[in-house]
Structures are given as C-alpha cells and as structure tokens.
C-alpha cells in the first residue's frame, strides 16, 4: 500500500468514526501501535521547536508536528488540543 493510499484510508477512517459518532473506536485505532494507517499520522513531518510558556506550564512541549498531532520529544508523547494554536509555519 502506498503512502498516499494509507493517508486516504486514515482520512476515511476518521470521517467514518466522527460521522457515525464512534469516537471510542477512533481513539482505540489511534492508540494501537500495530495500526499502520495511524502510525504514519504520528510520524514527525517537521521540527518546530515552538513551545509556549503556557504549554510549558502544563508540562507539555511543541517540539515536532505530524499529521495534525504535536509531538513532545522531551516527554515522549503525542498530543492534540483540538487546534493548532501557536503553530503558523
């Protein structure tokens, strides 16, 4: 499966989960390390190093960005706050 096909499948899966209101299934797919579709969305696309004092106060950082996910490399987790506040590259 090509990278474009995987991305298209990920988009369709998100649409299905959101449209049919099954966010639990969507969350489970996101957290499954064996899911190749969502594994690509968690990869870094760009190093941004753009942590704000507001995020630092909460103990989270904006080190890198993937497909709609912010990657905190210092603490080793991926997060999303529902927006892309402070990211304008």
Phi, psi and omega per residue, in radians:
X1 nan 2.310 -3.123
X2 -1.335 2.854 3.124
X3 -1.059 -0.703 3.119
X4 -1.104 -0.694 3.109
X5 -1.149 -0.680 3.117
X6 -1.135 -0.749 3.123
X7 -1.106 -0.768 3.112
X8 -1.065 -0.713 3.105
X9 -1.127 -0.695 3.100
X10 -1.093 -0.757 3.129
X11 -1.097 -0.777 3.118
X12 -1.110 -0.674 3.129
X13 -1.134 -0.743 3.096
X14 -1.086 -0.803 3.119
X15 -0.995 -0.825 3.141
X16 -1.031 -0.847 -3.095
X17 -1.106 -0.758 -3.113
X18 -1.274 -0.789 -3.083
X19 -1.094 -0.717 -3.117
X20 -1.598 0.112 3.017
X21 1.230 0.422 -3.106
X22 -1.830 1.196 -3.091
X23 -1.224 -0.449 3.098
X24 -1.129 -0.750 3.096
X25 -1.096 -0.742 3.118
X26 -1.064 -0.779 3.127
X27 -1.107 -0.712 3.120
X28 -1.110 -0.699 3.106
X29 -1.136 -0.680 3.135
X30 -1.126 -0.626 -3.058
X31 -1.579 -0.060 -3.134
X32 -1.424 1.901 -3.091
X33 -1.160 -0.275 -3.134
X34 -1.584 -0.032 -3.114
X35 -1.476 1.865 -3.068
X36 -1.176 -0.461 -3.132
X37 -1.133 -0.876 -3.081
X38 -1.446 -0.331 3.087
X39 -1.037 -0.649 3.117
X40 -1.143 -0.599 -3.108
X41 -1.249 -0.275 -3.128
X42 -1.662 -0.045 3.124
X43 -1.404 2.556 3.120
X44 -1.228 2.288 3.043
X45 -1.815 -0.433 -3.052
X46 -2.753 2.384 3.017
X47 -1.522 2.104 -3.061
X48 -1.910 -0.579 3.132
X49 0.846 0.864 -2.995
X50 -2.132 0.797 3.124
X51 -1.261 2.364 3.109
X52 -1.706 2.850 3.116
X53 -1.114 -0.539 3.112
X54 -1.122 -0.790 3.113
X55 -1.220 -0.710 3.113
X56 -1.009 -0.670 3.124
X57 -1.120 -0.461 3.116
X58 -1.594 -0.024 3.121
X59 1.394 0.419 3.089
X60 -2.199 2.718 -3.086
X61 -2.284 2.760 3.028
X62 -1.983 1.411 -3.092
X63 -1.532 -0.754 -3.101
X64 -2.467 2.874 3.104
X65 -2.277 2.413 3.052
X66 -1.940 -2.725 3.107
X67 -1.300 1.600 3.111
X68 1.252 0.163 3.125
X69 -2.098 2.451 3.053
X70 -1.692 2.366 -3.078
X71 -1.939 2.122 3.096
X72 -1.723 1.676 -3.074
X73 -1.282 -0.496 -3.124
X74 -1.169 -0.710 -3.103
X75 -1.754 -0.146 3.040
X76 1.331 0.664 3.054
X77 -2.481 2.867 -3.136
X78 -1.994 2.394 -3.072
X79 -2.526 2.898 3.068
X80 -2.634 2.400 -3.116
X81 -1.888 0.203 -3.140
X82 1.609 -0.066 3.124
X83 -2.653 -3.043 3.077
X84 -2.195 0.812 3.136
X85 -0.948 2.422 3.114
X86 1.198 0.105 3.089
X87 -1.942 1.948 -3.072
X88 -2.425 0.639 -3.134
X89 -1.511 nan nan
